[in-house]
Amino acid sequence: MKATARFLWYILIISIGGAVVGIDLGLIATTLAQPAFNDYMFPAGTKHVSSLVGAIVSLGSTGNAIGSLVNGLLLEKLGRKKTLLLSTFFTIVGSVFQTAANGVALMIVGRFVAGMALGILNPTIPIYISELSRPEERARLVGIFGLLVAIGFCLANWIGYACSYAQDDVTWRLALAMQCPLAILLMVLSLILPESPRWLAQNEKYEAFDRSLRNLYSDEDEAYFERTKLEIGEQIRLEAEQRGNRKIGHALIELFSKKYINRTAMAIMVMQVGILSGSLAIQNYQGLLYASLGFKGRRAILISGFYGFMGIAGQIINLLGVSDKWSRRQTMYIGCLVLAVMLSILMALSRFYGDGHNANGARAGIAFIFLYSGLYAVFFNSTLYTIAAETFPQHLRGYGTSIAALCQGVTAIWLGQVTPYAFEAITWKYYAVFISSLVALAVFYWAALEETNQLSLERIAGVFGDDVVEVEVSEKGVQGVRREG
C-alpha cells in the first residue's frame, strides 16, 4: 500500500529533524577545527586548552544523555507532536548561545542546551514516524529520517568548508548560526502535523484518535480504517488493564521488570552497534590518512565534504533495496559481517600504509573509509531506530527507545575517551576490537533478534509472548475482536 502525498508530506516534515541533528553533529567537529575559533576562545596564554575543548564536547554529550533520560516522560505527558516542537525550540536556543558566545563558558552552555534538545529530538522522530506508518512501509519511512540525518551531516561539512573562506570569528559564528534555519522551518511546519493516533488512544482521547486515523489513512476503505482503529484501541486497552501501576513515569521502572527486561536489553544491544561498529575509530583513521597524504586544513575539510555524500548514497540504497524488503534480523547480522570485513581490510592498510610512506596505499585506505561510510548507512543508519521503536508496547515505546539511545551515548562517551590512547598504544591492532565486536554482535542478532518486519506495532507484542487482540474480518467487514495469549 502506497502512502499518499499528504501522508508523505507529514513524514518529510518530521524528518527535517534528522537534518537538524545531522547539522549539529557535523558542525561542532568543523568548528573546533577552525583556527579562528581557537584563536578567539583560547587566546595566547590560556591554560588547560585541551580540558576546555574536552568540556565543550563532553558537556554536549552530557546534555544529550540527560535529554534521552527525560524524553520518555515528555513523550508520555506531552505527546509526540509537542515533544517535537519543544525539543526543536531548545535546539534553536542552544544554537543562539553558541553563535553569540563571547567565551568558553557560554559555548559550553550552548552545547549543553543543544545536546539536551537533540537527546530528546533524536529518539522522538523515529517513534513518531513509526506510530503513523503502516507496517509494510514503516522501515522505509523511518529511513527518510535517516536520509535527512545523512544530508544534514553532509551539509555541515560543506558549511564548514564554505565558512572557512570568511574572516576572523565570522568563520565559526556563521557556521554555527546555520543550525537555526532548518530548526525554525521544522517548528513552523510542525504546527500542521497530526498527533500520533496511538498516543491519543493511550490517553483516551477517542474523538481526536478517530480524526487522526482518518486524516492519515484517507486513501483506505472503511473496512481497513475500522480494523486498524479496533486493533490499536483494543490492544492499548488490553495493555492498560494488565498494568499494575499507571502513574506517569512508572513505565521507566517497568522496562526492567521480568516481563520487559528482554525487550529492553534487545533494544540496547541493537543500538550499541552504532558505536561498536567502529565509527569513532574510522573518524580517527580518516584524519590520519588525510594528514599522511598532505591534506590539511581547508583541503581536509573539502575531502570530508565528499565523504559526507557516502552516507546519503548508502541511505538511498537502503530505502530502495533493504528497508521492508530484508528482514530486520538479516539486515543486522549481515551488516555486522560486511563491516567486519571492511574493517579487516582497513586494519591491513593501516598496518602497512598508515605511516604515509606509500601514497597509493594511503589513497586505498581513504577509498575504503568512504565505502565503510556508505555501507554503514545501507545497513544501520535508520535500521537501529526502526527496531528500537517497534520493540516496545505503546506505553513503553518512548521510555525504551530513549534508554537504548542513552546507553548508546554512554558507550560513545567512554569509547571516545579510550580511543586516542588505544590508537597510540596498539595502533592498527585496535581495529581488532571492533572486528571482534561486530562478529559477536552478528552471532547475537542471528540467534536472538526477534523478527518484526511487516507486523503492526500491536501484533509485535505477540512476538514477545504478550497477549494481543485479533480483529476478525469477513467480506461483510469487521465482525469482532478476540484476545490471543
C-alpha positions as CSV (number, residue, x, y, z in Angstrom):
1,M,0.0,0.0,0.0
2,K,1.5,3.3,-1.1
3,A,1.5,6.3,1.2
4,T,-0.5,9.4,-0.1
5,A,1.2,12.7,-0.9
6,R,-0.2,14.3,2.2
7,F,1.0,11.5,4.4
8,L,4.5,11.6,2.9
9,W,4.4,15.4,3.5
10,Y,3.9,14.7,7.2
11,I,6.7,12.2,7.3
12,L,9.1,14.7,5.5
13,I,8.2,17.5,7.9
14,I,9.0,15.2,10.9
15,S,12.2,14.0,9.2
16,I,13.5,17.6,8.8
17,G,14.5,17.0,12.5
18,G,17.0,14.5,11.1
19,A,18.7,17.2,9.2
20,V,18.8,19.4,12.3
21,V,20.5,16.5,14.2
22,G,23.0,15.9,11.4
23,I,24.0,19.5,11.0
24,D,24.6,19.9,14.7
25,L,26.7,16.8,14.9
26,G,28.7,17.8,11.9
27,L,29.2,21.5,12.6
28,I,30.8,21.1,16.0
29,A,33.6,19.0,14.5
30,T,34.4,21.5,11.7
31,T,34.1,24.4,14.2
32,L,36.6,23.0,16.6
33,A,39.0,22.6,13.6
34,Q,38.7,26.3,12.6
35,P,41.8,28.3,13.6
36,A,39.7,31.5,14.1
37,F,37.6,29.7,16.7
38,N,40.6,28.5,18.6
39,D,42.2,32.0,18.4
40,Y,39.1,33.6,19.8
41,M,38.2,31.1,22.5
42,F,41.8,30.3,23.6
43,P,44.0,33.4,23.2
44,A,47.7,33.2,23.9
45,G,48.3,32.3,27.5
46,T,45.1,30.3,28.0
47,K,45.7,27.4,30.4
48,H,44.3,23.9,30.1
49,V,43.1,24.4,26.5
50,S,42.7,20.6,26.0
51,S,40.5,20.4,29.1
52,L,38.4,23.3,27.9
53,V,37.9,21.7,24.4
54,G,37.0,18.5,26.2
55,A,34.5,20.3,28.2
56,I,32.8,21.8,25.1
57,V,32.5,18.4,23.6
58,S,31.7,16.4,26.8
59,L,29.0,18.8,28.0
60,G,27.2,18.4,24.7
61,S,27.3,14.6,25.2
62,T,26.2,15.0,28.8
63,G,23.2,17.2,27.7
64,N,22.4,14.6,25.1
65,A,22.3,11.9,27.8
66,I,20.1,13.9,30.1
67,G,17.7,14.7,27.2
68,S,17.4,11.0,26.4
69,L,16.7,10.2,30.1
70,V,13.8,12.7,30.3
71,N,12.4,12.1,26.8
72,G,10.2,9.2,27.8
73,L,8.5,11.3,30.4
74,L,7.9,14.1,27.9
75,L,6.6,11.7,25.2
76,E,4.2,10.2,27.7
77,K,2.9,13.5,29.2
78,L,3.0,15.9,26.1
79,G,2.7,13.5,23.2
80,R,4.8,13.2,20.1
81,K,4.0,16.5,18.4
82,K,4.5,18.8,21.4
83,T,7.7,17.0,22.3
84,L,9.0,17.5,18.8
85,L,8.2,21.2,19.0
86,L,9.7,21.7,22.5
87,S,13.0,19.9,21.6
88,T,13.3,21.9,18.3
89,F,12.8,25.2,20.2
90,F,15.7,24.4,22.5
91,T,17.9,23.4,19.6
92,I,17.4,27.0,18.4
93,V,18.2,28.3,21.9
94,G,21.4,26.3,22.1
95,S,22.4,27.4,18.6
96,V,21.9,31.1,19.5
97,F,24.0,30.7,22.6
98,Q,26.8,29.1,20.6
99,T,26.7,31.6,17.8
100,A,26.7,34.6,20.3
101,A,29.3,33.0,22.6
102,N,31.8,35.6,24.0
103,G,33.9,32.9,25.7
104,V,34.2,29.3,26.6
105,A,31.5,29.4,29.3
106,L,28.7,30.5,27.0
107,M,29.8,28.0,24.3
108,I,29.6,25.2,26.9
109,V,26.1,26.3,27.9
110,G,25.1,26.4,24.3
111,R,26.5,22.9,23.7
112,F,24.8,21.5,26.8
113,V,21.4,23.0,25.8
114,A,21.6,21.9,22.2
115,G,22.8,18.4,23.4
116,M,19.9,18.0,25.7
117,A,17.5,19.1,23.0
118,L,19.0,16.7,20.5
119,G,18.8,13.9,23.1
120,I,15.0,14.5,23.1
121,L,14.6,15.1,19.4
122,N,16.6,12.2,18.0
123,P,14.6,9.3,19.5
124,T,11.3,11.2,19.2
125,I,11.4,11.3,15.4
126,P,11.6,7.5,14.7
127,I,9.0,6.9,17.4
128,Y,6.6,9.5,15.8
129,I,7.1,8.1,12.3
130,S,6.7,4.5,13.4
131,E,3.4,5.3,15.1
132,L,2.0,7.0,12.0
133,S,3.2,4.3,9.5
134,R,1.6,1.2,8.0
135,P,3.5,-1.9,8.9
136,E,4.5,-2.6,5.3
137,E,6.3,0.7,4.9
138,R,7.5,1.5,8.4
139,A,11.2,1.0,7.9
140,R,11.3,2.9,4.6
141,L,9.5,5.9,6.2
142,V,11.9,5.9,9.2
143,G,14.6,5.6,6.5
144,I,13.6,9.1,5.3
145,F,14.6,10.3,8.7
146,G,18.0,8.5,8.3
147,L,18.4,10.1,4.9
148,L,17.8,13.6,6.3
149,V,20.4,12.9,9.1
150,A,22.9,12.0,6.4
151,I,22.0,15.1,4.3
152,G,22.4,17.3,7.4
153,F,25.8,15.8,8.2
154,C,26.9,16.3,4.7
155,L,25.6,19.9,4.7
156,A,27.6,20.6,7.9
157,N,30.8,19.6,6.2
158,W,30.2,21.9,3.2
159,I,29.0,24.7,5.5
160,G,32.3,24.4,7.4
161,Y,34.3,24.4,4.2
162,A,32.4,27.5,2.8
163,C,32.7,29.4,6.0
164,S,36.5,28.8,6.1
165,Y,36.7,31.5,3.4
166,A,35.3,34.1,5.8
167,Q,37.4,36.3,8.0
168,D,38.1,36.2,11.8
169,D,35.3,34.9,14.1
170,V,32.7,35.1,11.2
171,T,34.1,31.7,10.1
172,W,32.7,29.9,13.1
173,R,29.8,32.2,14.1
174,L,28.2,32.0,10.6
175,A,28.7,28.2,10.6
176,L,27.1,27.7,14.0
177,A,24.2,30.0,13.0
178,M,23.4,27.7,10.2
179,Q,21.9,25.3,12.8
180,C,18.9,27.6,13.1
181,P,17.2,27.9,9.7
182,L,16.1,24.2,9.4
183,A,15.1,24.1,13.1
184,I,12.9,27.2,12.6
185,L,11.4,25.6,9.5
186,L,10.7,22.4,11.4
187,M,8.9,24.4,14.2
188,V,6.7,26.2,11.8
189,L,5.7,23.2,9.7
190,S,5.2,21.0,12.7
191,L,2.1,23.0,13.6
192,I,0.2,21.2,10.8
193,L,1.2,17.7,11.9
194,P,-1.4,15.3,13.3
195,E,-0.7,13.8,16.8
196,S,0.1,10.1,16.9
197,P,-3.2,8.3,16.9
198,R,-1.7,5.7,19.2
199,W,-0.8,8.3,21.8
200,L,-4.3,9.7,21.6
201,A,-5.8,6.3,22.2
202,Q,-3.5,5.7,25.1
203,N,-4.7,8.9,26.7
204,E,-8.4,8.1,25.9
205,K,-8.9,11.0,23.5
206,Y,-11.1,8.9,21.3
207,E,-12.6,11.6,19.1
208,A,-9.2,13.0,18.3
209,F,-7.9,9.4,17.8
210,D,-10.7,8.8,15.2
211,R,-9.9,12.1,13.3
212,S,-6.2,11.4,13.3
213,L,-6.6,8.0,11.8
214,R,-9.0,9.2,9.1
215,N,-6.5,12.0,8.3
216,L,-3.6,9.6,7.9
217,Y,-5.4,6.8,6.1
218,S,-7.8,8.8,4.0
219,D,-6.9,6.7,0.9
220,E,-8.1,3.4,2.6
221,D,-11.6,1.9,2.6
222,E,-13.8,1.9,5.6
223,A,-13.1,-1.7,6.5
224,Y,-9.3,-1.0,6.7
225,F,-10.0,2.0,8.9
226,E,-12.3,0.1,11.3
227,R,-9.9,-2.8,11.5
228,T,-7.0,-0.5,12.3
229,K,-9.0,1.5,14.8
230,L,-10.1,-1.6,16.7
231,E,-6.7,-3.2,16.7
232,I,-4.9,-0.1,18.0
233,G,-7.7,0.8,20.5
234,E,-8.3,-2.7,21.9
235,Q,-4.6,-3.6,22.2
236,I,-3.9,-0.4,24.1
237,R,-6.9,-1.1,26.4
238,L,-5.6,-4.7,27.0
239,E,-2.1,-3.5,27.9
240,A,-3.6,-0.8,30.2
241,E,-5.7,-3.5,32.0
242,Q,-2.6,-5.6,32.6
243,R,-0.5,-2.8,34.1
244,G,-0.3,-2.8,37.9
245,N,0.6,0.9,38.1
246,R,-0.4,3.5,35.5
247,K,1.2,6.6,37.2
248,I,3.2,8.8,34.9
249,G,6.8,7.8,34.9
250,H,6.2,4.3,36.3
251,A,6.9,2.9,32.8
252,L,10.6,3.6,33.3
253,I,10.6,1.0,36.1
254,E,8.6,-1.4,34.0
255,L,11.3,-1.5,31.4
256,F,13.4,-3.5,33.8
257,S,10.7,-5.8,35.1
258,K,10.8,-9.5,34.4
259,K,8.2,-9.1,31.6
260,Y,10.0,-6.5,29.6
261,I,13.7,-6.8,30.5
262,N,14.5,-8.9,27.5
263,R,13.0,-6.3,25.2
264,T,14.9,-3.5,26.9
265,A,18.2,-5.5,26.6
266,M,17.4,-6.2,22.9
267,A,16.9,-2.6,22.1
268,I,20.1,-1.6,23.9
269,M,22.1,-4.2,22.0
270,V,20.7,-3.1,18.7
271,M,21.6,0.5,19.4
272,Q,25.1,-0.5,20.5
273,V,26.2,-1.5,17.0
274,G,26.0,2.2,16.1
275,I,29.2,2.7,18.2
276,L,30.8,-0.7,18.5
277,S,30.9,-0.9,14.7
278,G,34.0,1.3,14.9
279,S,32.6,4.6,13.7
280,L,34.8,6.5,16.1
281,A,37.9,4.6,15.1
282,I,37.1,5.3,11.4
283,Q,37.0,9.0,12.2
284,N,40.5,8.8,13.7
285,Y,41.8,6.8,10.8
286,Q,40.3,9.2,8.3
287,G,42.2,12.1,9.9
288,L,45.4,10.1,10.0
289,L,45.3,9.2,6.3
290,Y,44.4,12.7,5.2
291,A,47.3,14.1,7.1
292,S,49.7,11.4,5.7
293,L,48.8,12.5,2.2
294,G,49.4,16.1,3.0
295,F,45.8,17.1,3.1
296,K,45.3,19.5,5.9
297,G,43.2,22.5,6.9
298,R,40.8,23.6,4.2
299,R,41.7,20.7,1.8
300,A,40.9,18.1,4.6
301,I,37.5,19.8,5.1
302,L,36.9,19.5,1.4
303,I,37.6,15.8,1.4
304,S,35.3,15.5,4.4
305,G,32.6,17.2,2.4
306,F,32.8,14.5,-0.3
307,Y,33.0,11.8,2.4
308,G,29.6,13.0,3.6
309,F,28.0,12.1,0.3
310,M,28.6,8.4,1.0
311,G,26.1,8.4,3.9
312,I,23.5,9.8,1.6
313,A,24.2,7.3,-1.1
314,G,24.1,4.4,1.4
315,Q,20.8,5.5,2.8
316,I,19.2,5.8,-0.6
317,I,20.3,2.2,-1.3
318,N,18.7,1.2,2.0
319,L,15.4,2.9,1.0
320,L,15.3,1.3,-2.4
321,G,16.6,-2.2,-1.7
322,V,16.8,-3.0,2.0
323,S,14.1,-1.4,4.2
324,D,10.9,-3.5,4.5
325,K,12.4,-5.9,1.9
326,W,15.0,-7.6,4.0
327,S,14.1,-9.0,7.4
328,R,15.3,-6.9,10.4
329,R,17.3,-9.8,11.6
330,Q,19.0,-10.4,8.3
331,T,19.9,-6.8,7.9
332,M,21.5,-6.6,11.3
333,Y,23.7,-9.7,11.2
334,I,24.7,-9.4,7.5
335,G,25.5,-5.7,8.1
336,C,27.8,-6.7,11.0
337,L,29.7,-9.2,8.9
338,V,30.1,-6.9,6.0
339,L,31.5,-4.1,8.2
340,A,33.8,-6.6,9.9
341,V,35.3,-7.5,6.5
342,M,35.7,-3.7,5.7
343,L,37.4,-3.1,9.0
344,S,39.7,-6.1,8.4
345,I,40.9,-4.5,5.1
346,L,41.3,-1.1,6.8
347,M,43.3,-2.7,9.6
348,A,45.7,-4.3,7.0
349,L,46.0,-1.0,5.2
350,S,46.7,0.8,8.4
351,R,49.4,-1.7,9.3
352,F,51.3,-1.4,6.0
353,Y,50.5,2.1,4.8
354,G,49.3,4.1,7.8
355,D,52.6,6.0,8.2
356,G,52.1,7.6,4.7
357,H,55.2,6.2,3.1
358,N,53.1,4.8,0.2
359,A,50.7,7.3,-1.3
360,N,48.8,4.6,-3.2
361,G,48.2,2.6,-0.1
362,A,47.0,5.6,1.8
363,R,44.6,6.5,-1.0
364,A,43.3,3.0,-0.9
365,G,42.7,3.5,2.8
366,I,40.7,6.6,2.0
367,A,38.6,4.8,-0.6
368,F,37.7,2.1,1.9
369,I,36.8,4.7,4.5
370,F,34.4,6.1,2.0
371,L,33.0,2.6,1.3
372,Y,32.7,1.9,5.0
373,S,30.6,5.1,5.5
374,G,28.3,4.1,2.6
375,L,27.8,0.5,3.8
376,Y,27.1,1.6,7.4
377,A,24.3,3.7,6.0
378,V,23.0,0.8,3.9
379,F,22.6,-1.5,6.9
380,F,22.4,0.6,10.1
381,N,21.8,4.3,9.7
382,S,18.0,4.1,10.2
383,T,17.5,0.4,10.9
384,L,18.7,0.8,14.5
385,Y,16.0,3.3,15.5
386,T,13.3,1.4,13.5
387,I,13.9,-1.8,15.5
388,A,14.3,0.0,18.9
389,A,11.0,1.9,18.4
390,E,8.9,-1.1,17.3
391,T,10.3,-3.4,20.0
392,F,8.2,-1.9,22.8
393,P,4.4,-1.7,23.5
394,Q,2.8,1.7,23.4
395,H,3.2,2.8,27.0
396,L,6.9,1.8,27.0
397,R,7.9,2.9,23.5
398,G,9.2,6.4,24.4
399,Y,11.0,5.3,27.5
400,G,12.5,2.2,26.0
401,T,13.8,3.8,22.8
402,S,15.2,6.7,24.8
403,I,17.0,4.4,27.3
404,A,18.5,2.5,24.4
405,A,19.7,5.8,22.9
406,L,21.1,6.8,26.3
407,C,23.1,3.6,26.6
408,Q,24.5,4.2,23.1
409,G,25.5,7.7,24.1
410,V,27.3,6.4,27.3
411,T,29.2,3.9,25.2
412,A,30.2,6.7,22.8
413,I,31.5,8.8,25.7
414,W,33.7,6.2,27.3
415,L,34.9,4.8,24.0
416,G,35.7,8.3,22.8
417,Q,37.9,8.7,25.9
418,V,39.7,5.4,25.4
419,T,40.2,5.5,21.6
420,P,43.1,8.1,21.3
421,Y,45.1,6.2,24.0
422,A,44.4,2.8,22.4
423,F,45.5,4.1,18.9
424,E,48.7,5.4,20.5
425,A,49.4,2.2,22.4
426,I,48.5,-0.6,19.9
427,T,48.0,1.4,16.7
428,W,46.4,-0.7,13.9
429,K,45.7,-3.6,16.2
430,Y,42.9,-1.5,17.8
431,Y,40.7,-2.3,14.8
432,A,40.6,-5.9,16.1
433,V,38.4,-4.8,19.0
434,F,35.7,-3.5,16.6
435,I,36.0,-6.5,14.3
436,S,35.5,-8.9,17.2
437,S,32.6,-6.8,18.5
438,L,30.9,-6.9,15.1
439,V,31.4,-10.7,14.7
440,A,30.0,-11.2,18.3
441,L,27.0,-8.9,17.6
442,A,26.3,-10.7,14.3
443,V,26.0,-14.0,16.1
444,F,23.8,-12.4,18.8
445,Y,21.4,-10.9,16.2
446,W,21.3,-14.1,14.2
447,A,20.5,-16.2,17.3
448,A,18.4,-13.8,19.5
449,L,16.8,-10.9,17.5
450,E,13.1,-11.3,17.2
451,E,11.7,-10.6,13.7
452,T,9.3,-7.6,13.5
453,N,9.2,-6.8,9.8
454,Q,5.8,-6.3,8.2
455,L,4.0,-6.6,11.6
456,S,1.8,-3.8,13.0
457,L,3.1,-2.3,16.3
458,E,0.2,-4.1,18.0
459,R,0.9,-7.5,16.5
460,I,4.6,-7.2,17.5
461,A,3.6,-7.7,21.2
462,G,2.7,-11.3,20.3
463,V,6.2,-12.0,19.0
464,F,7.4,-11.4,22.6
465,G,4.7,-13.6,24.2
466,D,2.3,-10.9,25.2
467,D,-1.5,-11.2,24.9
468,V,-2.7,-9.5,21.7
469,V,-6.1,-8.7,20.2
470,E,-7.2,-10.3,16.9
471,V,-9.6,-8.4,14.8
472,E,-11.9,-10.8,12.9
473,V,-12.8,-9.6,9.4
474,S,-15.0,-11.1,6.8
475,E,-16.5,-9.9,3.4
476,K,-19.1,-8.1,5.4
477,G,-16.5,-6.1,7.3
478,V,-15.2,-6.2,10.8
479,Q,-17.1,-8.9,12.8
480,G,-15.5,-8.7,16.3
481,V,-12.4,-8.7,18.4
482,R,-10.9,-11.6,20.4
483,R,-7.8,-11.9,22.5
484,E,-4.9,-14.3,21.9
485,G,-2.4,-15.2,24.6
